[in-house]
């Protein structure tokens, strides 16, 4: 099962790299980031949402029901900025239990 997940992730990453080659260098990257917050921090969701909304990369923050607690709409100047925001900002917060990032391929 783990090998299948690794293969899927590897396959998706390779497809993303191919897609990136077709994008103009000046294209910004839009993404939605689903956040699951640690149980003890959920009572402070409004405060967390407000703090996240002040990040320059964040366009919208939504407190939602369902499988995640917050959804961020972000716009990055490039993949490195998006990656740094996720790995060096979001995942450093003690109250972040899990993130899932959905890259926007096309907006209609």
Buried (B, 14 or more C-beta within 10 A) or exposed (E): EEEEEEEEEEEEEEEEEEEBEEEEEEEEBBBBBBBBBEEEBBEEBEEBBEEBEEBEBBEEBEEEEEEBBBBBBBBBEBBEBBEEBBEEBBEEBEBBBEBEBEBEEEEE
